[in-house]
């Protein structure tokens, strides 16, 4: 059985069955095949993180199992980190922290400070959700220093974006803007393949500018980000989010017809991608626009539909 074959089988097993299978198969892999197996499982865990965090959680357990079976601390640490990230995705941030901390300690025990810094990316996000912002900013600064010293520019940019979001949530908009700009500059140092990273940073920077009332600058950045997402395949949801942000700015300035057009487009994309909760939230904003445009009957009908959705979601 090849590493890829094993991963394909593991995806259809529960964790107990998967661990049992690993006990049988891992001993037959040489070092190269084992490294490939770990890489494939980690990639699949990352892919599933956006689709089904429970599968990502299980795959993280397989990485820990491989680490235990082979007494390879790096593999085990990778599993701990992946499990912590899966728990974050499941909105279990408090539960995630012990896994991220344990992963960091294991990476440091084998002198892998880049591995440690990688665990800080998830830890910063978890700490933000838990209102532990001082820890979040401390971790972000330390991790960025490690990434820059090792030439890990994409990760350095990512941790700056995370720190910028923390500052945004604290209302420290000027510092947030400085960090978004630094992240973009760092991505540009990387060279090729950074367009989407830059677009995401620009979109977040635009939200910060809007919070300062700099609507014209914010819209310009959102439009730049939207244009980048539009020319890349599979970024329809990102396009919808940028249009939603532009629509909110339009509505805040009284441009309700333009806002309504953008709200409807973003809602349709959310529905097409089965993001029904997001679509329902947009529907609420559509209702406000319809009322402002004296289309009360349409607003009433959409409001009733949206209320029914939220009631069903609550009871299910």
C-alpha positions in Angstrom: 0.0 0.0 0.0 1.4 3.4 -1.0 1.2 6.4 1.3 -1.5 7.9 -0.9 -3.5 4.7 -0.9 -3.3 4.6 2.9 -4.6 8.2 3.2 -7.5 7.3 0.9 -8.4 4.4 3.2 -8.0 6.4 6.4 -10.5 9.0 5.2 -13.2 6.3 5.4 -12.3 5.0 8.9 -13.1 6.3 12.3 -10.2 7.2 14.5 -10.0 3.9 16.3 -10.0 1.9 13.1 -7.5 4.3 11.5 -5.1 4.0 14.4 -5.3 0.2 14.2 -4.5 0.3 10.5 -1.6 2.6 11.1 -0.1 0.2 13.6 -0.2 -2.5 10.9 1.1 -0.4 8.0 3.6 2.1 9.3 6.3 -0.5 10.1 6.4 -1.4 6.4 7.3 2.2 5.3 10.8 3.4 4.9 11.8 6.9 6.1 11.0 8.6 2.8 7.6 6.9 2.4 6.8 7.8 6.1 7.7 11.4 5.5 5.4 11.5 2.4 2.6 9.9 4.4 2.8 12.5 7.1 2.9 15.3 4.5 -0.2 13.9 2.7 -2.1 13.6 5.9 -1.2 17.1 7.0 -2.2 18.5 3.6 -5.5 16.7 3.7 -6.1 17.9 7.3 -5.5 21.5 6.1 -7.9 20.9 3.1 -10.6 19.5 5.3 -10.2 22.3 7.8 -12.4 24.5 5.6 -14.9 21.7 4.7 -15.3 19.4 7.7 -13.3 20.2 10.9 -14.2 16.9 12.4 -12.3 15.1 9.6 -9.4 17.4 10.2 -9.6 16.6 13.9 -9.4 12.9 13.1 -6.5 13.3 10.7 -4.6 15.2 13.4 -5.0 12.1 15.6 -3.3 10.0 12.9 -0.3 12.3 12.8 0.0 12.0 16.6 -0.3 8.2 16.3 2.4 8.1 13.7 4.6 10.2 16.0 4.0 7.7 18.8 4.6 4.6 16.7 7.9 6.0 15.2 9.0 8.0 18.3 9.3 10.9 16.0 8.6 14.1 18.0 8.2 16.3 14.9 5.4 14.2 13.6 3.7 14.1 17.0 4.1 17.9 17.4 2.6 18.4 13.9 -0.4 16.3 15.0 -0.9 18.3 18.2 -0.8 21.5 16.2 -3.3 20.2 13.7 -5.6 19.1 16.4 -5.5 22.4 18.1 -6.3 24.1 14.7 -9.2 21.7 14.2 -10.6 22.6 17.6 -10.4 26.3 16.7 -12.4 25.6 13.6 -15.0 23.9 15.8 -15.2 27.1 17.9 -13.5 25.3 20.9 -10.7 27.8 21.4 -10.2 27.1 25.1 -9.7 23.4 24.3 -7.4 24.3 21.4 -4.8 26.1 23.5 -3.4 23.1 25.4 -2.7 21.3 22.1 -1.1 24.3 20.5 1.0 24.9 23.6 2.1 21.2 23.8 3.0 21.3 20.1 5.1 24.4 20.6 7.0 22.8 23.5 7.6 19.7 21.5 9.0 21.7 18.6 11.3 23.6 20.9 12.5 20.3 22.5 13.9 19.4 19.1 15.3 22.9 18.4 12.6 23.6 15.7 11.8 27.3 16.5 10.0 27.7 13.1 7.7 24.8 14.2 7.1 26.6 17.4 6.3 29.9 15.5 3.8 28.0 13.3 1.9 27.0 16.5 1.6 30.7 17.4 -0.5 31.4 14.3 -3.4 29.4 15.6 -2.7 30.5 19.1 -3.0 34.2 18.2 -6.4 33.5 16.7 -7.6 31.4 19.7 -6.4 34.1 22.1 -8.3 36.8 20.2 -11.5 34.8 20.5 -10.9 34.3 24.3 -10.1 38.1 24.7 -6.5 37.3 25.7 -5.2 40.0 23.4 -2.0 40.8 25.3 -0.9 37.1 24.8 -2.0 37.2 21.2 0.1 40.3 20.4 3.1 39.0 22.3 3.0 35.7 20.5 2.6 37.4 17.1 5.6 39.6 17.6 7.8 36.7 18.7 6.7 34.4 15.9 7.2 37.1 13.3 10.8 37.6 14.5 11.4 33.8 14.0 9.8 33.7 10.6 11.8 36.7 9.3 15.1 35.3 10.6 14.4 32.1 8.7 13.2 33.7 5.6 9.6 32.4 6.0 8.1 35.5 4.4 4.5 34.1 3.8 4.2 33.1 7.4 5.6 36.4 8.6 3.0 38.2 6.5 0.3 35.9 7.9 1.2 36.5 11.5 1.2 40.3 10.9 -2.3 40.1 9.4 -3.4 38.2 12.5 -1.8 40.8 14.8 -3.5 43.5 12.7 -6.9 41.9 13.3 -6.2 41.8 17.0 -5.4 45.5 17.0 -8.6 46.2 14.9 -10.7 44.4 17.4 -9.1 46.5 20.2 -10.0 49.7 18.2 -6.3 50.4 17.6 -6.9 51.2 13.9 -3.7 53.1 13.1 -1.6 50.2 14.4 -3.7 47.7 12.5 -3.2 49.7 9.3 0.6 49.7 9.9 0.6 45.9 10.3 -1.6 45.3 7.3 0.9 47.5 5.2 3.9 45.6 6.6 2.2 42.3 5.8 1.7 43.4 2.2 5.3 44.6 2.0 6.5 41.2 3.3 4.3 39.3 0.8 5.8 41.4 -2.0 9.3 40.4 -0.9 8.3 36.8 -1.5 7.8 37.6 -5.2 5.4 35.2 -7.1 2.3 33.4 -5.9 1.3 36.0 -3.3 -1.7 37.7 -5.1 -4.4 36.1 -3.0 -2.5 36.8 0.3 -2.2 40.4 -0.7 -5.8 40.6 -1.7 -6.9 39.2 1.7 -4.7 41.7 3.5 -6.1 44.6 1.4 -9.6 43.5 2.1 -8.9 43.5 5.9 -7.2 46.9 5.6 -10.2 48.3 3.8 -12.5 47.2 6.7 -10.2 49.1 9.0 -10.3 52.2 6.8 -14.1 52.0 6.8 -14.1 51.9 10.6 -12.2 55.3 10.5 -14.7 56.7 8.1 -12.3 56.7 5.1 -14.9 55.2 2.8 -13.5 56.2 -0.6 -10.1 54.6 0.2 -11.9 51.5 1.7 -14.0 51.0 -1.4 -11.0 51.3 -3.7 -9.1 48.6 -1.7 -12.2 46.3 -1.7 -12.5 46.7 -5.4 -8.8 45.8 -5.9 -9.2 42.7 -3.7 -12.4 41.7 -5.5 -10.7 42.0 -8.9 -7.9 39.8 -7.7 -10.2 37.1 -6.4 -12.3 37.3 -9.6 -9.4 36.3 -11.8 -8.5 33.3 -9.7 -10.5 30.1 -9.9 -12.5 28.9 -6.9 -12.6 32.3 -5.2 -16.3 33.0 -5.7 -17.0 33.3 -1.9 -14.1 35.7 -1.5 -15.6 37.8 -4.3 -18.9 37.8 -2.5 -17.4 38.9 0.8 -15.7 41.9 -0.9 -19.0 42.8 -2.6 -20.7 42.5 0.8 -18.2 44.9 2.3 -18.7 47.4 -0.5 -22.4 47.1 -0.2 -22.3 47.9 3.5 -20.3 51.1 2.8 -22.8 52.1 0.1 -25.7 51.6 2.4 -24.0 53.6 5.2 -23.8 56.5 2.7 -27.4 56.2 1.6 -26.6 54.7 -1.8 -29.3 52.0 -1.3 -29.9 51.0 -5.0 -26.2 50.2 -5.5 -26.0 48.5 -2.1 -29.1 46.4 -2.9 -27.5 45.2 -6.2 -24.3 44.1 -4.4 -26.1 42.6 -1.4 -28.2 40.4 -3.8 -25.1 39.3 -5.7 -23.3 38.3 -2.6 -26.3 36.5 -1.1 -26.8 34.5 -4.3 -23.1 33.3 -4.2 -23.5 32.4 -0.5 -26.6 30.3 -1.3 -24.8 28.6 -4.3 -22.0 27.5 -2.0 -24.5 26.4 0.7 -23.5 29.1 3.1 -27.0 29.6 4.2 -26.4 31.3 7.5 -24.2 33.9 5.8 -26.9 34.3 3.1 -29.6 34.9 5.8 -27.4 37.5 7.5 -27.1 39.3 4.2 -30.9 39.1 3.8 -31.4 41.2 6.9 -29.3 43.9 5.3 -31.3 43.6 2.1 -34.5 44.2 4.0 -33.2 47.5 5.3 -32.4 48.6 1.8 -35.8 47.6 0.5 -37.5 49.6 3.3 -35.4 52.7 2.4 -36.4 52.2 -1.2 -40.1 52.1 -0.3 -40.3 48.4 -1.3 -41.9 47.5 2.0 -43.9 44.4 0.7 -40.7 42.8 -0.6 -38.9 43.6 2.6 -41.7 42.0 4.6 -41.7 38.8 2.6 -37.9 38.5 2.8 -37.9 39.2 6.5 -40.5 36.5 7.1 -38.4 34.0 5.1 -35.3 35.0 7.1 -37.0 34.7 10.4 -38.2 31.2 9.5 -34.7 30.2 8.5 -33.2 31.3 11.9 -36.0 29.6 13.8 -35.4 26.3 12.0 -31.6 26.7 12.5 -32.2 27.2 16.2 -34.4 24.2 16.6 -32.3 21.8 14.4 
